[in-house]
Structure formats: structure tokens, C-alpha cells
Amino acid sequence: MKNHFIITVFFVIFFASTVIGQDNKEIFKWQIGEELTYKVSWGFIRLGTLQLSILDTVQIDGMKAYHTRLSIDSNPWLFFVNMHSTFNSYLLENSYPLLLICEEEIDNEEYHSRYEFDYENSEIIVHHEGIENPDKTIDKSLPLNKKLQDGMSIIYYARANCYREKSEHLVVFYAAQEGTLEIKFSSQTESIEVSFTDGNMSAYYINGEAHFKAIAGFGGNYEGWFSLDEQRVPLAARMEVFVGSVYLELEEYRNWHPDY
């Protein structure tokens, strides 16, 4: 009888630990205060810096949203690229967008855009204006009759799902247009060199192809590597942008504790 009790307790503990381990793997941790800074390189040339942040949580129309920000600044010493842009995105827990606000400066021209994803009324409310040319202002409504990602939310969707073994074709909304993103998630891990420490880290690997043009001209083939912990931090990426193939690598971080 005593042996039966011990065996029962053992299986309960084993089952519980297995379930907890699976749940932890599936949960993506939204870390408030997380700040990730990336070096963007084109060959041996540093094109600029990209910073990705999770700032806070807010309520939008009664729904909890995560306020995320992407800042892009080109290298001031380069004459052939001049880009200073900030994208504030408000995302649901499942990584789908509620609101995207874009402040872009490209070749000394400033643009402001706002995209509201109204799921209740199945519409996307679009506002776009050229700051120095108000005649280019656009206000319109587009149908929201399918699941959409935007240029920001796709980053967090990839982070949340990179541990899976599946392929998807996602519809992505950017600059008031739709495009298709092929994304191949893989449970396989690779060892990659990271610049913020001496040595390598194991990482989840994804790749795919973007059939549209998005932030900084992103489109075409891409691949990325994500940390194995709950935050699944993007460690590095290779992608096609307006100047050609570039490599992004994490060089600084806040509110993340990597396991080397």
C-alpha cells in the first residue's frame, strides 16, 4: 500500500512537471521595459541602428494592449541613406495589431500615418499625411475581413511562435496595402555567434519570403534567430531591404537575462 502511494505521488509529480514545462515553452513573455538595440550592417558598412522596445500596457476600447516601439536611425556619416523613423504599435496578447502610429523621415521629408484596426466594425481606419505637404493627406476606411499582421506585429508573432514546427502564409498590412508573408517556423536550434558576449548562443531558426515591401524596404527572402527563453529575443536576422541584403545583430539590451 505504501509502495502504491509512493508510485502514485511520483507519477503525479512527473506529470505536473511535464505539463508545466510544456506550458512554459508555449508562453511568450511580454517583458515590460525590454529594450533591444541592433546594429544594421551592409557588408562591412554600418547602415544604422534599430531599437525595439516594449514600453507599457494600455487599454484601448476595453482591450489590453502592449505598447511597443521600433526606432530606426541611419548612420549620419552615409550620404546615400537618410532615414529616421519611429513606429508605435499597440498589440493584443496574441500579437495582432490594434493601432499603429508611424512617424517617418525619409530623405528629409516627414510623414505621419495612423492605422486603427477596428475589429468590432471590421474596418481599418487610415490616416496618412505629408507634414510638409498637407495636400498629400489621405483619410479612408478599408475592410478588415481577415486576420492581418502589420509591419510591427509580425516581429512579435514570430517571437511567440518560433519554437513551433510549422509553415504559414500570413496576410500583412503595410502602407495601406496587403501582402503575403511566407514564414517557416522550426523547432530546430542552431548555434550562432553573438556580438554582445564572447561566444555563441543556441537559437530557434526561422526563414521565409515576404511578397511585399515594408519598413525600410523589407521584402524578399529573410531568416532569423531567436533566444530559447520565454522572451524569445531576436538575436540576429538577415534580410533584403532597399540597399540589398543586410544583417541585423543584437548589440545591447535591457530587461533581459540571457542564458549563455
C-alpha positions in Angstrom: 0.0 0.0 0.0 2.8 2.3 0.9 4.6 1.5 -2.3 1.4 2.2 -4.3 1.2 5.6 -2.6 4.8 6.5 -3.4 4.4 5.4 -7.1 1.2 7.5 -7.4 2.9 10.6 -5.9 5.9 10.0 -8.3 3.6 9.9 -11.4 1.6 13.0 -10.2 4.8 15.0 -9.8 6.2 13.7 -13.1 3.0 14.6 -15.0 2.7 18.0 -13.4 6.3 18.9 -14.1 5.9 17.8 -17.8 2.7 19.9 -18.2 4.4 22.9 -16.6 7.4 22.5 -18.8 5.2 22.4 -21.9 3.2 25.5 -20.8 6.3 27.5 -20.1 7.6 26.7 -23.6 4.4 27.8 -25.2 4.1 31.1 -23.3 5.7 34.1 -24.8 6.7 36.6 -22.1 5.9 40.2 -22.8 8.6 41.9 -20.7 7.7 45.5 -19.9 10.8 47.7 -20.1 12.5 45.4 -22.6 14.8 47.4 -24.9 16.8 45.7 -27.6 19.4 47.6 -29.8 20.6 46.2 -33.1 23.5 47.1 -35.4 22.4 47.0 -39.0 25.2 46.2 -41.4 25.5 46.1 -45.2 28.7 44.1 -45.7 31.4 45.9 -43.7 29.4 49.1 -43.6 27.2 50.1 -40.7 24.0 51.4 -42.1 22.5 52.4 -38.8 20.8 51.4 -35.6 17.5 49.8 -34.8 15.8 49.7 -31.4 12.9 47.6 -30.4 11.1 48.2 -27.1 8.1 47.1 -25.0 7.1 50.2 -23.1 3.9 49.5 -21.2 0.3 48.1 -21.3 -2.7 50.3 -22.1 -6.4 49.9 -22.5 -7.8 50.6 -26.0 -11.6 50.2 -26.3 -11.7 48.0 -23.3 -8.9 45.7 -24.6 -5.5 45.2 -23.1 -2.7 46.2 -25.5 1.1 46.2 -25.3 2.7 49.5 -26.4 5.7 48.6 -28.5 8.1 50.8 -30.3 10.5 50.4 -33.2 13.1 53.2 -33.9 15.3 53.3 -37.0 18.2 55.7 -37.4 20.5 55.6 -40.3 24.3 56.2 -40.0 24.7 60.1 -40.2 28.1 59.6 -42.0 26.4 57.9 -45.0 25.3 60.1 -47.8 23.2 57.5 -49.7 20.8 56.8 -46.9 18.9 59.2 -44.7 16.2 57.6 -42.6 14.9 58.5 -39.1 11.6 56.7 -38.3 9.6 55.7 -35.2 6.7 53.2 -35.2 4.5 52.9 -32.2 2.4 49.7 -32.3 -0.3 48.6 -29.8 -0.7 44.8 -29.9 -3.1 42.3 -28.4 -1.8 39.4 -26.3 -1.9 37.2 -29.4 0.3 39.7 -31.3 -2.4 41.0 -33.6 -2.5 44.8 -34.0 -4.9 47.3 -32.6 -3.2 50.6 -33.5 -0.1 51.6 -35.5 1.3 55.1 -35.5 4.2 55.9 -37.8 6.4 58.9 -37.8 8.8 58.7 -40.7 11.6 61.0 -42.1 12.9 59.8 -45.4 15.3 61.9 -47.5 14.4 65.0 -45.4 10.6 64.5 -45.9 8.4 63.8 -42.9 5.3 61.6 -43.0 2.7 60.8 -40.3 0.5 57.7 -40.6 -2.1 56.2 -38.3 -3.8 52.8 -38.8 -6.7 51.8 -36.4 -7.7 48.1 -36.6 -11.4 48.2 -35.6 -12.4 44.5 -35.2 -15.9 45.2 -34.0 -16.8 47.1 -37.1 -14.5 45.1 -39.4 -12.6 48.1 -40.8 -9.1 49.7 -40.8 -9.2 53.4 -40.4 -6.3 55.0 -42.3 -4.9 58.5 -41.9 -1.7 59.5 -43.8 -0.2 62.9 -44.3 2.9 64.6 -45.6 3.9 67.0 -42.8 5.4 69.5 -45.3 2.8 68.8 -48.0 -0.7 68.7 -46.5 -2.1 68.2 -50.0 -1.0 64.5 -49.7 -3.3 63.8 -46.8 -5.3 60.6 -47.1 -8.3 59.6 -44.9 -10.1 56.4 -45.8 -11.6 53.2 -44.4 -10.6 49.7 -45.6 -12.3 46.4 -45.0 -11.0 44.2 -42.2 -12.4 40.8 -43.1 -9.5 38.6 -42.4 -6.7 38.1 -39.9 -3.9 40.6 -40.6 -0.5 41.3 -39.2 1.3 44.7 -39.7 4.9 45.6 -40.1 5.4 45.7 -36.4 3.2 42.9 -35.1 4.8 40.3 -37.3 8.0 40.6 -35.2 6.1 39.6 -32.1 4.1 37.0 -33.9 7.4 35.4 -34.9 8.8 35.6 -31.4 5.7 33.9 -30.0 5.8 31.1 -32.5 9.4 30.5 -33.3 9.6 27.3 -31.2 6.9 25.6 -33.3 7.3 23.2 -36.2 5.0 24.7 -38.9 4.8 26.8 -42.1 2.3 29.6 -42.6 1.2 32.1 -45.2 0.2 35.3 -43.4 -1.5 38.4 -44.7 0.4 41.5 -43.8 -0.9 45.1 -43.9 1.6 47.9 -44.5 1.2 51.4 -46.0 -2.5 50.8 -46.6 -1.8 47.7 -48.8 -1.9 44.0 -48.2 0.9 41.4 -49.0 1.7 37.8 -48.2 4.4 36.6 -45.9 5.7 33.0 -46.1 7.2 32.0 -42.7 8.7 28.7 -41.8 9.0 28.0 -38.1 11.2 25.2 -36.9 11.7 23.6 -33.6 15.4 23.1 -34.6 18.0 25.1 -32.9 21.3 26.5 -34.2 24.4 27.9 -32.5 25.1 31.4 -33.6 27.8 33.9 -32.8 26.5 36.9 -30.8 28.3 40.3 -30.6 27.3 41.2 -27.0 29.3 38.5 -25.5 32.3 36.4 -26.4 30.9 33.1 -27.6 27.9 31.5 -29.2 24.2 31.0 -28.2 21.7 28.4 -29.2 18.7 29.9 -31.0 15.5 29.0 -32.8 15.8 29.4 -36.5 13.1 30.7 -38.9 13.1 31.7 -42.6 10.7 32.6 -45.4 9.9 35.1 -48.1 8.0 38.4 -48.0 5.9 39.2 -51.0 5.5 42.9 -50.2 7.6 45.9 -49.3 7.5 47.1 -45.7 9.6 49.1 -43.2 12.9 50.2 -44.8 12.0 48.4 -48.0 12.0 45.0 -46.3 10.9 42.3 -48.8 12.1 39.1 -50.4 14.0 36.3 -48.6 14.8 36.5 -44.9 16.0 34.4 -42.0 16.2 35.0 -38.2 17.4 33.6 -34.9 15.6 33.8 -31.5 16.7 33.1 -28.0 15.4 29.9 -26.3 14.0 31.5 -23.2 10.4 32.8 -22.7 11.2 36.2 -24.1 12.5 34.7 -27.3 14.6 37.7 -28.1 15.6 38.2 -31.8 19.3 37.7 -31.7 20.1 38.2 -35.4 18.5 38.4 -38.8 19.4 38.5 -42.5 17.0 40.2 -44.9 16.6 42.2 -48.1 15.9 45.9 -47.8 16.2 48.9 -50.2 20.0 48.8 -50.4 20.3 45.0 -50.7 21.0 42.2 -48.2 21.6 43.4 -44.6 22.5 41.7 -41.4 21.0 42.7 -38.0 22.7 41.7 -34.8 21.8 42.4 -31.2 24.5 44.5 -29.5 22.8 45.9 -26.4 19.8 45.0 -24.2 17.8 46.0 -21.1 15.4 43.8 -19.0 16.5 40.6 -20.5 18.7 38.0 -18.7 20.2 35.7 -21.4 21.3 32.2 -20.6 24.7 31.9 -22.4 
